[in-house]
Amino acid sequence: MTQQPVAAPPPVATSNKLDAAVLKVAGVVVLGAIMSILDVTVVSVALPTFQSEFDASYARVAWTMTGYTLALATVIPISGWAADRFGTKRLYMIALALFVIGSGLCATADTIGQLIAYRVLQGLGGGMLMPIGMTIMTRAAGPHRIGRLMAVLGIPMLLGPISGPILGGWLIDVASWHWIFLINLPIGIVALVYAQLALPRDNPEPSESFDFVGMLMLSPGLALFLYGVSTLPETGTFADPEVWGPMLVGAALVVAFVRYSFKPQHPLLDLRLFRNRRLTVAAVTMFVFIIAFMGAGLLFPSYFLQVRAESTLHAGLLIAPQGIGAMLTMPIAGVLADKVPVGRTVPFALLLIVAGMFTFTQLDADTSYLLLCGSLFVMGLGMGGTMMPIMTSALKTLTGHEVARGTTLLNILQQIGGSVGAAVMSVILTNELNSAPKVPGPNGEPISEAGLAIAAQQQPDLAQQLPQSLVERGLDFAASSFATTFWVAFALVLLTLIPAAFLPRRRERSHLLDDQPGGSPGEQPRTPVIVH
């Protein structure tokens, strides 16, 4: 079908620097991504607060994050078709509006069930922000500045880990949990106005027919599979029908979609892209890395909150060195990704993460904060040199019209990897904590020593009723449980080195201009309305 181009930014000069026009567009995407990523990290430190406010279990309040992730995974596959139908600018603004409305509703929640439902609405908006935003930015910058552009997109990935826990902890300490959602309202309104002014006008044409068959298999399949995985921490076993039932049905639907997706000309998710070896290697490396790093990332604040009895604000401050380390290396990695093959840089960055992660496999109840913060800083240095270069390597293998399909594919893998990582780490940690010796709890029910000690950390009145030796013994066991869980994350990061060894070690030209008439190095690709 004919693709009608919209007005694109003027052709870029031969300079590889990001000009004002590109940075203006990038600012819109970064602002939306900051909101989306910030909200995930803010909520992570608020989970203990939700437990006390709504009188709910940890497994129950964890659904405020799981529901958001499920919504992301469900809506990402349709973002390509929606951009065809409505245009990238219009769709991006719709996604922003949904996110802002969901944020406002979250602040009004009276029950944990309402909060989970409103978080799902947030996720429906947030799920489209990143794939559409990455498409807009990639085409705005041109083929020879992808690395620099990915470094710009990395800004929200830095600000999230640094400022999210700090901001969330501060708002909860000085105001209330409602403000971790209300803070999105002014940012969202500014982002909407900015998007209206900065993004080029859409002129969408009717796209190819929507792949309803694919949607009916993939979106419910992903949602059911991730629901089953996310239920694991609550049940603690794969044998529970609430775990294996949805996982089995979801996996069957996903497998059916994989078999079906090679038949239609325009499938919902284009798995033909995996024929591209470089894209496949980059995607596998990123997927394994996300499982390890995102899963472990949820454990850091939990250790400081539960074992060390820190406030939410202090827990956020203690995690900040990780983001600071990434802030130092991510801009450098972005420049290098345009000049040096990622296969020569990413393995070294992964080794930094391995070195930092090893410290957390040796945790006890009074491990030095200086050692822990130093290790987080080293991990941050590695993270800054890992995530964006891998994304850059994948995007450079794509031709211009494949960018939207490729970003959708990579975003799906990120969400699945993040959900699997969080569920696996939560299950291991929960089982380890529950394996501690049982003692009678305050209400007479048996409770593990570790669970009782953690509760005593949060409730001074309870701590006064318990023998100090019991609390110390329980905290030691809890710290050991975290250490065991970090061993799994450590092993997964080591495993990431295997696919990383196959990343390109020779410099190859970008293919983004291959489908552009008259495309030449240094030329700006025109931005088509139709994205796939």
N, C-alpha and C positions, 0 to 999 in steps of 0.2 A: 504494500500500500504506500501511497505517497506521504512523505513526511514534510510538513510545513514548518520552516524555521521561524522562530520569533526573533524580535530584535535582540541581537547579542551585543555584548560590550565590544568596543572598538578592538581591532587586531592588536595583539600585544607586540611590543618591540622585541628585539632579540635579547634584551636583558632578562636574566633569570630572576630578578627581584620581583616580589609581589607589589604591584602598583596599587594606587588608591582605589581604583574601580573594583579590583578583586578583593581588597581588604574590606571595602564597604559591604560587599555581598557576604564575605566571610563573617563579618560582625553579626549579621542577622542569624546565621546558622549557629555560631558560637554561643550567642545569647540564649537561643532555644535549648541547645545542648547542655549549657550550664544549669538551666532550670531542671531539665530532666534528670541529669546525673546527680545534681545536688540533692534532689528529692530522695534518691535511693540511699545515699550515705547519711542524710539527716535522719531518715526513718530508722536506720540500723541502730543508732544509739538511743532511739526512743522506745524500743521494744520493752525494756523493763518498766518504763513509765506506763505504757499501754496495759501491761499485766496488772499493775496496781489500780489504774484508773477504771478498767473495765472488768476487774476481777476474773481474768482469763489466764489460761495456761500459756507457757511460752510457745508451744506448738500452735496454739490458736492464734496468738497475736502475730506469729511469723507469717501468717497468711496475708497480712497487710503488705508484705513484700512479695510473697508468692503470687497473690492475685494480680498484682501489678505486672509481674513477669509473664504470667499466663496471657494477659491482655496484649502485652508487647508481641509475644510469639504468634498470637492469633492474627493480629492486624498487619504485621510486617509483610506477609506474602501478597496481600492485595494492594500494597502501596504503589507497585509499578503500574498496575492497571488504573488505579485511581489517578495517578499522575497523568496517564494518557487521557483520561476522561475529563479531568478538571483543570489540568495544568499544574506545574510544580509550585508556582507562587501561591495559587489559590489553595492547593492541598496543604501546603506548609502552614498557611494561616488558619485553616480549619483545624489542623492538628494542634497548633498553639492554643486556639480557643477552647478545644476540648480539654486540654491539659489544665488551663486556667480555671475553667468551670469545675472540673473534678477537684482541683485544689480547694476552691471555695467550699464545695460540699463536704470535703473531708473535715474541714474545721468545724462543721456543724454536727458531726456524727455524735449520737447519744449512746450507741452500742457498738461493740466490736464488729458485729455483722454489717452495720451501716458503713463503718469505716472501710471494711474490706470491699464492699460494693462500690463505694466512691473511688477507692484506689484502682479498681478495675477500669472505671471511666477515665481516670488519669492515664492509665496504661494504653487505652485505645488511642489517645492523642500522642503520648510519648513514643509509641511504637512506630509512628510514621515520621517523627522529627529527624531521627538519625539517617535512615536510608535516603529520604528525600533531600535532607540537608547535605549529605555527602555527594549526591548527584549534582546538586546546584554548585557546590564548591569545586568539585573536580572539573566540571566543564568550564567554570569561570577562569580557572588558573591555566589551563592548557597542559600539554603532556610533559613539559620539561620542568615543571615546578610542583609536581605532585608531592614530593618529599617535604618541601617547605610548607605546602598547604596542609599536609597531614600534621605537621608540627603545630600549625595554627589551630587545627581541629583538636589537637591534644590539650589545648588550654583548659577546656572544661573537664577533661580527664584528670588534670592536675588540681584544679580548683575544687573538684568534688571530694577527693580524698583529704585535701588539706582543710578546706573551709566547711565542708558538710558536717562532720562530727563536731567541730568547734562551734559552728553556728547553731546546730541542733542542741548541743549541750547547753550553750549560753541561753538560748530562747526558753528551754525547758526550766532552767534554774531560775531565771529572772522573771519569766512571765508564765506561760503554760504551753502544753503540747500543741494547742491549737495554732500557735504562731509558726510552727514549722511548715504549715500549709499556707497560712495567710501571707507569708513572705513571698509566695509565688505570684500573688495578685498584681502588685505594682510592677514586678519584673516582666510578667506576662503581658501586661498592657503596653509597656514600653516596647517589648519585642514585636507585638502586633503592629504598632504604629511604624516602627523601624522597618519591618518587612514590607509594609504597604509602600513606603517611600523608596526603599533601596533596591528591591528585587525588580527585574524587568517584567514588563506586562506579559501576561499569558494570552495566547490566542489558540486555545485547544480545539482540535478537530475530533470528530467521532473516531474512536480507536477501534481496533479489532474486537470482535465479540469477547466478552469476559469468559474466562475459563471456570464456569460454575462447577463443572464436574471435579476439577482439580481443587477448587476451594472447599467443596463438601468433603473431600478426603483429607487435605493437608491441614487446614486450620483446626477442625475438630480433632484430628489425629494428634497434632502437636499439643493441643490443650489437654486432651485426655492423658497422654503419655506424661507430660510434665506435672499434671495433677497427681498421678500415681506416684511419681518420683518424690514430689513435694510432701506427700502424706507419710513417707517413710519415717521422718523424725518423730511423728506423733505415735505411730504404731510400733516402730522399732523392729519390724520384720517384713520381709518380702512375702511371707506366708499369709498375711492379712489380705482378704479379698478386696478391701478398699485400696490396696496398693497394686496387687498384680492384675486385678480386673481392668481398671482404667489403662494401666500400662500395656496390657496385652491387646486390648481393643485399639488403643492409640497407635501402637507399633504396627498392627495389622493395616490400619488406614494409611500410615506413612509409607509402608512397604508397597501397598497398592498404588499410592500416588507415584512412587518412584518408578514403578513398572509402566504406569500410564503416561508419565510426563514426557516421554520421548516420542509420543504419537502426535499430539497437536502441534501446529506450527508456532503458536504463541502460548506455551504453558504458563501456569500461575508462577511456578518457580523453575527457572531454566537450568536443569541439571546437566545439560549438554556442555555448559561452561567447564565442567570438571574434565572434559577432554583436554583442556589446557593444563599441561603438566605443572607449569609454574604456579598457576592459580591453585591447583590441587595441593601442592606442597605447602604453599603459604596458608591455605585454609586449614589443613590438618595441624600445622604448627600452632596456629592461632587457637584452634579448638581445644587442643590439649593444654595449652598455656592458660586459657580462660578457665577451664575446669579447676586447675591447680590454684591459680592466683585469686580468682573471684571467690572460690570456696574458702581459702585461707583468710581472705580479706575480712570476712564476716567474723572470724574468730578473734582478731586483734582487739576490737572494742569489748567483746564479751569477756576476755581474760581480765582486762583492766577493771571492768565494771563488777564482775562476779567474784573473782579471786582476790583482787587487790582493793576492792571496795572504793574505787575512785568515783567521783561525781561524773555526770555525763560530759560536763565541760572539760574536766581534767583528762578524761579518757580521749576526748577529741584532740586535745593538745598533745597528748603522748603519741598519737598516731600521725601527727602532722609531719614529722621528719621524713616519712615515706614520700609524701607529696613534694616536699622540698627537694629531695634527691631527684625525683623525676623532673622537676622544674629545671634543674641544672642540665640534665642530659637530653631531654626531649628536643629542644631547639637544635642542638648539635646533631642529634640523630636525624632530624628532618633535613638538614643541609647535606649530611653525608649520604642519605638515601638517594639524593639526586646525582651523586658523584661516584659513590662506592657501592658495589653489589652488596645487598643485605646479607648474603651468606658469609661475608667477611666480618660483619659487625654483630649480628644478632646472637650468635653462639657465645660471644664474650659477655654480652649483656645478660644472657641467661645464667652464665656462671656467677655473676654478681648476685643474682637472685638466689641461686643455690647457696652461696656463702652466707647471705643474710638469713635465709630461712633456717639454716642449720641451728642457729642460736635458739630458735623457738622449739626445736626438738629436745632441748635440754632444760625446759622451763621447770621452775619450782615455785613455791609460794612467796619467795622473796628474792627472785632474780633481780640483779641490778638494773635500775631504769636506764642508767647510762649505757649499759650493754644492749638493752632492748631497743632504745631509741637509735643507737648507732647502727644496729642491724637493720632496722626499718629504713634508715637513710640509705644504706648500701642496697637494699632491695629496691628502693625508689630509683636509685641510679640505674639499676638494671631494667626496671620497668620502663623508664623513659627511653631506653634504647632498644626496646623490644616491640611494643604494640604497634606504634605508628609505622616503623620500617616494614613490618610484616604486611600491614594494610597497603602500604605504598607498593610493595613488590607485587601484590595481587592486582591492584588497580592498573599498574603499568602493562600488564599482560593483555588488557582488554582494549578492544576498539571503542571508538566514541559511543556508538549506539548500544554497546554492551554494558556501559558503566552502571546504569540504573539496575539492570538485572544482576550484575555482579555485587553491587553494594547490598541489594536485598538478600542475596544468598549469604554474604558474609555476616550481615546483621542477624539473620536467622541462626547461623551457627554460634554467634556470640551469645544470644539469648538462651539457646539450648545448653551450651557449655556452662554458662553462669548458673542456670537452674540446677543442672546435674551436679556441678561442683558444690553449690550451697547445700543441696540435699545430702550428698555423700558425706560431707564434713559434719553436718548436723547429726546425721544418723550415728556416725562413729563417735562423736563427742557425747551424744545422749546415752548411747550404750555403755561407754566407758564410765560416765558419771553414775549410771544406774547400777553398775557392777560393784560399787563400793559396799562395804558391810552395812546392813540395815539396823536402824535403831528406832525406838518409838518416837514419833513426831509430837508436836504440841497438842494435836487433836487425838493422839493415841494411835493413829495409823502409822504403819512402818514406813520409814523414809531412809534413803541412803545417807550415810555420814557426809558425803560430799554435798548432797542437796541441802541438808540441814545447815552445814557450815556456810554455804552460799547464802541461804536465807538469813542466817545470823548476821552476815556482812551488811545486808540491806536493812535489817531490823535490830537496832541497838537493844530494845527491850527483850527480844528473844535471846540475844547474845548473853545478856546478864543471867538468864535462866540456865544456861548450858555450861558444863565443865570446860575450862579453857583448853584442856588436853583434847577433848572431842572436836572442838572447833579447829584447832591446829592440825589434827589428824585428817579431818575432812578437807581442809584447804590444801594440804599436801597431796591428797588423792585427786582433788579437782585439778590442781596444776599438772599432775602427772597425766590426767586424762587429756588436757589440752596438748601436752607434749606428744602423746601418742597420735593424736589427730594430725598434728603438724608433721609427723613422720610421713603420713600418707601424702600430704601436700608436697613435702620435700621430694618424695619418690616421683610424683607426677611431674614436677619441674625438671627433674633429671630425665624423665621420659621424653620431655619436650625437645631435648637435645638431639634425639634421633631424627625426627622430621626436619629439624632446623639444619642438620648437616646436609640436607638436599636442597636448601635454598640456593638461588643462583649465586655463583662466585665469580662470574664474568659479567661485565657491563653489557647490557643489551638495550637497544633503543625501545622507546615507548611505542605502543601500537595504537594509541588513542586517535591518531590522525588517519589510520589505515582506511577508514570508511568515509573520509572527508574529501570531496573533490578538490584537487589541487593542494592538498595538505602538504605542508613542509615543515621542517624543524623550526621551532620558534614561533609558529603561527598559532593563533587562537582558534580552537575548534568552535564552530558555531553551535549554538545550543538548540537542538531540535525540541519541538513540543512533545513529540511522541517518544516516550521512554518505555522500556520493556521490563 
